[in-house]
Amino acid sequence: MITEDLRQFIESMLLSLAALLPIVNPLGAAPVYLAKTVDLTPTEHADLARRVAINCFVLLLASLLIGAYVLDFFDLSVPIVQLAGGLVVCSLAWSLLHQPDEPIEWVHDTAKPLSRPDVRTRAFYPLTMPLIVGPGSISVAITIGANQSQSVRSLIVNSAAHIVSMLLVAIAVFVSLRYADRIIRRLGPTGTAVLLRLSAFILLCIGVQIMWNGASTLWRTLAFT
């Protein structure tokens, strides 16, 4: 029985990790993260990366555990969340595509440190949501949470596996953001500008895809009613 539970735990963890990690895509978010945090010192970068990782874990876990109930309470559907969230992602990507081509400065003015409340606010929006944990990953987490087994033993095993997978995603987010500056340094100003524009364009495409998924699901629902 223990061997069967262990196998179920590993399978559920890998399935959840495989579903969430490509959508969260922490490495792809690194250049956008740096472009949004050029005014921070190295110490503040480390603190902000930790806050974003914690926010990601909490947001994914909340979506897993109570996301379906929250949508039911407000009489919302996952396609509506995808459509609205896709608009937010597209807006963020569009602003990044049109921001000036200015080099990322690594020497900061420590005489005017950023206030802690601003760091906390920025850690959630836009860095955690919608940049890293957007409507796509939230929808996946809600779907995973809504398709749990009815058996209490199986429910406990699957829930533990999903929590571990989300913890691993949060660790990947922290590592990618914490050491993003080292990756960008190796690219240089030109490589960084190219990577930022490419990441912003991919983010725009992801936003459009999320909107399309929501809109097409709504259209099929209307067509069959």
C-alpha positions as CSV (number, residue, x, y, z in Angstrom):
1,M,0.0,0.0,0.0
2,I,2.9,2.4,0.8
3,T,4.5,1.6,-2.5
4,E,1.3,2.3,-4.3
5,D,0.9,5.6,-2.5
6,L,4.5,6.6,-3.3
7,R,3.9,5.8,-7.0
8,Q,0.7,7.8,-7.0
9,F,2.6,10.7,-5.2
10,I,5.4,10.8,-7.7
11,E,3.0,10.5,-10.7
12,S,0.8,13.3,-9.4
13,M,3.8,15.5,-8.6
14,L,5.4,15.1,-12.0
15,L,2.1,15.6,-13.8
16,S,1.4,18.8,-11.9
17,L,4.9,20.0,-12.4
18,A,4.8,19.3,-16.1
19,A,1.6,21.2,-16.4
20,L,2.6,24.3,-14.4
21,L,6.3,24.8,-15.1
22,P,6.1,25.5,-18.9
23,I,3.3,28.0,-18.3
24,V,5.0,29.8,-15.4
25,N,8.3,29.8,-17.4
26,P,10.5,31.5,-14.8
27,L,13.5,31.6,-17.0
28,G,11.6,33.4,-19.8
29,A,10.3,35.9,-17.3
30,A,13.9,36.8,-16.1
31,P,14.6,39.6,-18.7
32,V,11.2,41.2,-18.2
33,Y,11.8,41.0,-14.4
34,L,15.1,42.9,-14.8
35,A,13.5,45.5,-17.1
36,K,10.9,46.2,-14.4
37,T,13.5,46.4,-11.5
38,V,16.3,48.4,-12.9
39,D,16.1,50.8,-10.0
40,L,16.9,48.2,-7.3
41,T,20.1,47.4,-5.6
42,P,21.5,43.9,-5.5
43,T,20.2,43.4,-2.0
44,E,16.8,44.6,-3.0
45,H,16.9,42.2,-6.0
46,A,17.5,39.3,-3.7
47,D,14.7,40.3,-1.4
48,L,12.3,40.9,-4.2
49,A,13.1,37.6,-5.9
50,R,12.3,35.9,-2.6
51,R,9.0,37.8,-2.2
52,V,7.9,36.9,-5.8
53,A,8.7,33.2,-5.3
54,I,6.6,33.2,-2.1
55,N,3.8,35.0,-3.8
56,C,3.9,32.5,-6.6
57,F,3.6,29.6,-4.3
58,V,0.8,31.1,-2.2
59,L,-1.2,32.2,-5.3
60,L,-0.9,28.7,-7.0
61,L,-1.7,27.0,-3.8
62,A,-4.8,29.2,-3.2
63,S,-5.9,28.5,-6.8
64,L,-5.5,24.8,-6.2
65,L,-7.4,24.7,-2.9
66,I,-10.1,27.3,-3.2
67,G,-10.0,28.6,-6.8
68,A,-13.0,26.6,-7.9
69,Y,-15.1,27.6,-4.9
70,V,-14.2,31.3,-5.4
71,L,-15.3,31.1,-9.1
72,D,-18.5,29.4,-8.0
73,F,-19.2,32.0,-5.4
74,F,-18.9,34.9,-7.9
75,D,-20.6,32.8,-10.6
76,L,-17.6,33.0,-12.9
77,S,-16.2,30.4,-15.2
78,V,-12.6,29.5,-16.1
79,P,-13.0,30.9,-19.7
80,I,-14.0,34.3,-18.3
81,V,-10.8,34.3,-16.1
82,Q,-8.8,33.3,-19.2
83,L,-10.3,36.1,-21.3
84,A,-9.8,38.8,-18.7
85,G,-6.4,37.6,-17.7
86,G,-5.3,37.4,-21.3
87,L,-6.1,41.1,-21.7
88,V,-4.0,42.0,-18.7
89,V,-1.0,39.9,-20.0
90,C,-1.4,41.5,-23.5
91,S,-1.4,45.0,-21.9
92,L,1.9,44.2,-19.9
93,A,3.6,42.8,-23.0
94,W,2.5,45.7,-25.2
95,S,4.0,48.2,-22.8
96,L,7.3,46.3,-22.7
97,L,7.4,46.1,-26.5
98,H,7.2,49.9,-26.7
99,Q,9.4,51.0,-23.9
100,P,12.6,52.9,-24.9
101,D,15.7,51.0,-25.7
102,E,17.7,52.1,-22.7
103,P,20.6,50.0,-21.3
104,I,20.0,48.3,-18.0
105,E,22.1,50.1,-15.4
106,W,23.7,47.9,-12.7
107,V,25.0,50.8,-10.6
108,H,22.3,52.1,-8.4
109,D,21.8,55.2,-6.4
110,T,22.0,53.8,-2.9
111,A,21.4,57.3,-1.4
112,K,17.7,57.0,-2.3
113,P,16.8,53.4,-1.5
114,L,13.4,52.1,-2.6
115,S,10.8,52.1,0.2
116,R,9.7,48.7,1.5
117,P,6.0,49.2,0.7
118,D,6.8,49.8,-2.9
119,V,8.9,46.6,-3.1
120,R,6.0,44.6,-1.6
121,T,3.5,46.1,-4.0
122,R,5.8,45.5,-7.0
123,A,6.4,42.0,-5.9
124,F,2.8,41.1,-6.4
125,Y,1.9,43.3,-9.3
126,P,3.1,43.0,-12.0
127,L,5.9,40.7,-11.2
128,T,4.0,37.8,-9.6
129,M,0.7,38.4,-11.4
130,P,0.3,38.5,-14.3
131,L,4.0,38.1,-15.4
132,I,4.8,34.8,-13.8
133,V,1.6,33.4,-12.3
134,G,-0.9,34.5,-14.9
135,P,-4.4,33.3,-15.9
136,G,-3.0,30.3,-17.7
137,S,-1.2,28.9,-14.6
138,I,-4.1,29.9,-12.4
139,S,-6.5,28.0,-14.7
140,V,-4.3,24.9,-14.6
141,A,-4.1,25.0,-10.8
142,I,-7.9,25.4,-10.6
143,T,-8.4,22.5,-13.0
144,I,-6.0,20.3,-11.0
145,G,-7.8,21.2,-7.8
146,A,-11.2,20.6,-9.3
147,N,-10.3,17.1,-10.5
148,Q,-9.4,15.5,-7.2
149,S,-10.2,11.9,-6.2
150,Q,-13.1,11.1,-3.9
151,S,-11.1,8.7,-1.8
152,V,-9.7,10.4,1.4
153,R,-6.4,8.6,1.2
154,S,-5.9,9.4,-2.5
155,L,-7.0,13.0,-1.9
156,I,-4.3,13.4,0.8
157,V,-1.6,11.8,-1.4
158,N,-2.5,13.9,-4.5
159,S,-2.8,17.1,-2.5
160,A,0.7,16.6,-0.9
161,A,2.1,15.9,-4.4
162,H,0.6,19.0,-5.9
163,I,1.9,21.1,-3.0
164,V,5.4,19.8,-3.5
165,S,5.2,20.5,-7.2
166,M,4.2,24.1,-6.6
167,L,7.0,24.4,-4.1
168,L,9.4,23.2,-6.8
169,V,8.0,25.8,-9.2
170,A,8.5,28.5,-6.6
171,I,12.1,27.5,-6.1
172,A,12.7,27.6,-9.8
173,V,11.2,31.1,-9.9
174,F,13.5,32.3,-7.1
175,V,16.6,30.8,-8.7
176,S,15.7,32.3,-12.1
177,L,15.0,35.8,-10.8
178,R,17.8,35.8,-8.2
179,Y,20.5,35.1,-10.7
180,A,18.9,36.7,-13.8
181,D,21.4,39.6,-13.7
182,R,24.3,37.2,-14.3
183,I,22.6,35.8,-17.3
184,I,21.8,39.3,-18.7
185,R,25.4,40.5,-18.0
186,R,26.7,37.8,-20.3
187,L,24.3,38.8,-23.1
188,G,25.5,42.5,-23.0
189,P,23.3,45.5,-23.8
190,T,22.4,44.4,-27.4
191,G,21.7,40.8,-26.4
192,T,19.6,42.0,-23.5
193,A,17.5,44.4,-25.7
194,V,16.9,41.6,-28.2
195,L,16.0,39.1,-25.5
196,L,13.7,41.6,-23.8
197,R,11.8,42.3,-27.0
198,L,11.6,38.6,-27.9
199,S,10.3,37.8,-24.4
200,A,7.8,40.6,-24.6
201,F,6.6,39.4,-27.9
202,I,6.3,35.8,-26.7
203,L,4.4,37.1,-23.6
204,L,2.0,39.0,-26.0
205,C,1.5,35.8,-28.0
206,I,0.8,33.9,-24.7
207,G,-1.8,36.6,-23.8
208,V,-3.5,36.3,-27.1
209,Q,-3.5,32.5,-26.8
210,I,-5.1,32.6,-23.4
211,M,-7.7,35.0,-24.6
212,W,-8.4,32.7,-27.6
213,N,-8.7,29.7,-25.3
214,G,-11.3,31.5,-23.2
215,A,-13.2,33.0,-26.1
216,S,-13.3,29.7,-28.1
217,T,-14.6,27.8,-25.0
218,L,-17.3,30.4,-24.4
219,W,-18.2,30.2,-28.1
220,R,-18.6,26.4,-28.0
221,T,-20.7,26.7,-24.8
222,L,-23.0,29.2,-26.5
223,A,-23.2,27.1,-29.7
224,F,-24.4,24.0,-27.9
225,T,-27.0,25.8,-25.7
